Each structure stands twice: as structure tokens, then as C-alpha cells.
């Protein structure tokens, strides 16, 4: 049911590993060329920045085309007519995404991703418009949109392998319990049950794909589900009016969660991070380990608001010192193992992949940063006296 064949995905994964291994010096040029010929891949990929540009450009083009169509042909049309047309747009966008992959062999190229995302957006908005929110069926419409959005996002994730589609499905699932009950406690329990069922399914399926290209896909999905469960349980971090509740001490910060449920969640936010970390360490999975580490840090940050203790301006500094010390001790403990390895973990850098990711992040941060331009007479040309094709100051 996946749009990409298993052979193509395995070849793509192998070629990425070959590039990495050659960069590390594990393969000679002759070995690399021979293995590269054996892993010919027809999928068309691109770098991250061009992928983002193509994604945004396609989103703008699709939105502009839909807006122009509405302006010309459906000006003043009813909500039901607009909703039906949006559903047609959703089908067209999804068909275009399928066609882009099957015809041009795009893989995470930006164009097919944007078309798939637009299909989800058009589908949800079209359902809301066609059902008529103002007709007294808003709760039914919201429930249907959340359900369809979650299911269709899961299909996009399964079909195209887009990790953020799985995250979108989790977000859609958050709104489902609101149409069943008005109790905030019950809503959070239902969300945790949803995520726990998904986690069980992912864990059961993932065991068969530990050594193939799907392992990273399921690894990300499991990490998202662990974080989703934690954020749902942590009443301080996941509060919708977080800025207001953060500075109110104790259980009074969220009156609908007072009582046993409040303190049960406090116990759980301390118990869950070690479980997630143990799961990640047992699988040697960096995404799950990262999820457990994030959960542990959030527990330390939200502990004082939970207990109603007084907060101080130096709390973040103490937390930073504690985390830095923990990292240094962990690195030292790993480095003192036989060959710098303990239980299959090492603090030494084995691959340049992390460095390339850091370079990409630094480049993106540099593009977003403001670089002031120097001004004044010092920045003017000195008349070509230090080069410039022989031009003089008067020229």
C-alpha cells in the first residue's frame, strides 16, 4: 500500500549509507563506485533548502489557484457549494501528488508533499463548509473533521512516508474527546488511551522492520507517541492557557484537575521519563532516547509549579548547570569503558551525519539572523587604489 517500492527505498537507504561511509574513509573509491552501480535508484530527491522552497512555492500556487477559481466562478456562492468544491480540490491535489510520484519519481521533493498537505487542508475545510457550522451541527462537524483528518493524515504518513503527517494525525486526535464529554479529566484519559493504543500497534509492527528502511519511520512515530502521552499527562506543560497557569502555584492553577487526578499525574510525570529512556536505551534508538530526555527536562521544569513552590530567577541557571554536569559525567563514564564503549554506546563521534545536521541548522539560523550593514565613510570605496582595474579616485 506504500507508493514507493521496497527495492527503491532500500536502494535509497543504501546509497545514503555509501556516501556516509565513503566520507568516513570506510570505503575506497573503487569500492564506492562498484557498490553505487549495484544500488541504482530512480527516485528523485533534493536538498533540504530546495525542498522547503518547492514546498512553499507549491502551497502558494495551489492556494492562489483555488482563490482565483472562487473569485471568478463562485463569488457569493453558498457555504455548501464552496464546501463541495473544496472537496473536489482535495481530490485533485491528492491525485496530483500520486501522479507526481508515479510519473516523476519524486521522493520528499517538496512538490508532492505540498500537494498531499493541501489535500488534507482542503478536505477538512470542505467538510466544515459543506456540513454548515452555523446550522447547529457544529459539534458533529468538528468531530467528523477531526476523525477524517486523523485517518487521512495517517494514510498520508503510510502512503508517502511523511513524518509530519503522523504528527498531524496526533493533533487531530486531541480534538476528538471534546465532542464526547465536557470533563477535562476524561478528555485527557481518552487521549492517553488513543496514544497508548497507537504505541502498542507501532511497537508490535516495528519488531519486523528493525533492519530495513521502515525502522526510522516507526522510530519517529513511537517517539512522537511517547511525547504525546507525556504532554497529555503533564497538566502544567500542556495547559492551553500556559502563560496564565504557569505563574499560579499549586493545584489552584487548574481547578478542573484538583484532587487525586492532579497528584496522580505528578507521580506519572516522574515515572514516565525513566520508562521512555529505558525503552530507547534497550533499542539503541536515538529518537526515543531524545524523547525520554525531553520528558525528563520538562519534569524538572514543571515540578515547582506542580508543588506550588516559589520560583526564582536563578532556577534556569541551576537547571543548566545540572544538565551540563550530567552530560559531562555521562561522557566521561562512557569514555572510560573498554575502547571507549559501554553496552554498545560511545561518546566518540562515529559519523559525520550529526555534523552535517548541525551545519544545516547553523546555515538556517544564519539566514534567519539579522546582519547589520556597516555604514559611514569607512565603507565607501577608496577609489580603486587597492585594485579595481587601474581606476583612480577621481574616476
Residue, then its C-alpha position, 0 to 999 in steps of 0.5 A: x500500500x506504500x507508493x514507493x517500492x521496497x527495492x527503491x527505498x532500500x536502494x535509497x537507504x543504501x546509497x545514503x549509507x555509501x556516501x556516509x561511509x565513503x566520507x568516513x574513509x570506510x570505503x575506497x573509491x573503487x569500492x564506492x563506485x562498484x557498490x553505487x552501480x549495484x544500488x541504482x535508484x530512480x527516485x528523485x530527491x533534493x536538498x533540504x533548502x530546495x525542498x522547503x522552497x518547492x514546498x512553499x512555492x507549491x502551497x502558494x500556487x495551489x492556494x492562489x489557484x483555488x482563490x482565483x477559481x472562487x473569485x471568478x466562478x463562485x463569488x457569493x456562492x453558498x457555504x455548501x457549494x464552496x464546501x463541495x468544491x473544496x472537496x473536489x480540490x482535495x481530490x485533485x491535489x491528492x491525485x496530483x501528488x500520486x501522479x507526481x510520484x508515479x510519473x516523476x519519481x519524486x521522493x520528499x521533493x517538496x512538490x508532492x508533499x505540498x500537494x498531499x498537505x493541501x489535500x488534507x487542508x482542503x478536505x477538512x475545510x470542505x467538510x466544515x463548509x459543506x456540513x454548515x457550522x452555523x446550522x447547529x451541527x457544529x459539534x458533529x462537524x468538528x468531530x467528523x473533521x477531526x476523525x477524517x483528518x486523523x485517518x487521512x493524515x495517517x494514510x498520508x504518513x503510510x502512503x508517502x512516508x511523511x513524518x509530519x503527517x503522523x504528527x498531524x494525525x496526533x493533533x487531530x486526535x486531541x480534538x476528538x474527546x471534546x465532542x464526547x464529554x465536557x470533563x477535562x479529566x476524561x478528555x485527557x484519559x481518552x487521549x492517553x488511551x488513543x496514544x497508548x493504543x497507537x504505541x502498542x500497534x507501532x511497537x508490535x509492527x516495528x519488531x519486523x522492520x528493525x533492519x530495513x528502511x521502515x525502522x526510522x519511520x516507526x522510530x519517529x512515530x513511537x517517539x512522537x507517541x511517547x511525547x504525546x502521552x507525556x504532554x497529555x499527562x503533564x497538566x502544567x506543560x500542556x495547559x492551553x492557557x500556559x502563560x496564565x497557569x504557569x505563574x499560579x502555584x499549586x493545584x489552584x492553577x487548574x481547578x478542573x484537575x484538583x484532587x487525586x487526578x492532579x497528584x496522580x499525574x505528578x507521580x506519572x510525570x516522574x515515572x514516565x521519563x525513566x520508562x521512555x529512556x529505558x525503552x530507547x536505551x534497550x533499542x539503541x534508538x536515538x529518537x526515543x532516547x531524545x524523547x525520554x530526555x525531553x520528558x525528563x527536562x520538562x519534569x524538572x521544569x514543571x515540578x515547582x509549579x506542580x508543588x506550588x513552590x516559589x520560583x526564582x530567577x536563578x532556577x534556569x541557571x541551576x537547571x543548566x548547570x545540572x544538565x551540563x554536569x550530567x552530560x559531562x559525567x555521562x561522557x566521561x563514564x562512557x569514555x572510560x569503558x573498554x575502547x571507549x564503549x559501554x553496552x554498545x554506546x560511545x561518546x566518540x563521534x562515529x559519523x559525520x551525519x550529526x555534523x552535517x545536521x548541525x551545519x544545516x541548522x547553523x546555515x538556517x539560523x544564519x539566514x534567519x539572523x539579522x546582519x547589520x550593514x556597516x555604514x559611514x565613510x569607512x565603507x565607501x570605496x577608496x577609489x580603486x587604489x587597492x585594485x579595481x582595474x587601474x581606476x583612480x579616485x577621481x574616476 
